[in-house]
C-alpha cells in the first residue's frame, strides 16, 4: 500500500478521534514512568483534612483557620502586594449552612457545602477571574445546547426546498391516480356499451 | 494591572497580537455573511445558499465571544487562566459551526467535538501537573524555576490538549469539512483563533521548559 493511501485512510473524519484517543492513552501510560514529586512549597495551603476532621471541625476540609476581623487565616498567595486584605475573611456561610453546621459535625463533607452553602473567599479574592471564566464556559455550553435544541439543525422537514419537492411529488402522484381512475372509467364505460349493444 | 493573583503578561509582541485580535473581532462584529452560489447540473438555474437572520445572530454572538476570549488568552500571565481560555475557544468553535444546516458538516463537527471533549483531560491534567511540580501557576514565577521531568511531561500533555482544542494539523481532517459552509467571516474566526492560540501556547511551553 502506498503511503498516500495510508494517510488518506487516517484522515477520514470518523477515524481521527479514535486514533487520537489511542495515542493519548499510550502517552498517559508513559506518564507512569515519569518521576512525580509534589513541590512542598504550594500557594493557597491549608491544613491536612484529617487533622481538621480529628479536631471535630464542622467545616472540616474547607477550614482555613483565622478569626473573622481579628486574625487572618492561613494564606499564602503569589502576589500579596495586590491583595491587601488577604485572609481577613476566609469564607462566607449562608444562614442554612450555619444551622447545619450547628447541629452536624460533618458539614464540610456534606452536599450543603458545595453549591453555595460555603464560599471559599480566599480563592474568590485571589483568583476571581478564573471563576468568571469557568462559569462563562458553562454558560456558552448551555447557550449552544439550547440554540441547537430549539432550532434542531438536523431537522429538514420544514425547509422551503424540501416542502417544494414534496409538493411536486404530491402533484405528480395525484395526476397519476387521476389518470388511472379515468382509464378504468373508460374501460367500464366500454364494457357497458358492449353489453347494451 | 492585576486581578488578584492573575496578572497580565505584557510585552510588545503580546500587545500586538492582542490588538490585532480585537481589530478582527470588531470587523467580524460589523460584518455580514457571504452568500454562496452553486451551479446546478442539468438546468441553467443557480442555487443560492443563504444564512438566515436567526442563525446569523447566533453565530455573530458566538464569534464575538470567541474573539474576545482569544484576545484575553494572548495577554494572560497565568497558566490556569490560559487553559480556561483555550477550552472556552474550543467550545465556541464547535458552537459556531454546529448551527450549519448541512448533514456532512454536522457529522464532521461531531467528530471535532469528540476530540475537543477528550482534550480537556490532557489540557487540565497538564496544567495540574505543572502546578503540582512548581507550586504556582503564575508564568512570571515559573520562568525562574528549573524544569523537572514532571514539568516537561505536563507541558507535552498541555500541548496535546491545545492541538486538539484548536484543531491544528493532525486534526484538521475533521475541520476542513467545516469550511465548505456558507457564512464566511464567522468561520474565519475559528481559523484565526486556533492560529493565535497555538503561537501563544508554544511560547508558554518554552517558558515552562527552559
Interface residues (C-beta under 8 A of the other chain):
Chain A: X10 X11 X12 X13 X14 X16 X17 X20 X21 X24 X27 X31 X34 X35 X36 X37 X38 X39 X40 X41 X42 X43 X77 X78 X79 X82 X83 X125 X126 X127 X128 X129 X130 X133 X134 X136 X137 X140 X141 X143 X144 X147 X148 X151 X153 X154 X156 X159
Chain B: X2 X3 X4 X5 X6 X7 X54 X55 X58 X61 X62 X65 X78 X80 X81 X84 X85 X87 X88 X91 X92 X94 X95 X98 X99 X100 X101 X103 X106 X107 X108 X111 X112 X114 X115 X118 X121 X122 X129 X132 X133 X134 X135 X136 X138 X141 X148 X149 X150 X153 X156 X157 X160 X164 X170 X171 X173 X174 X177
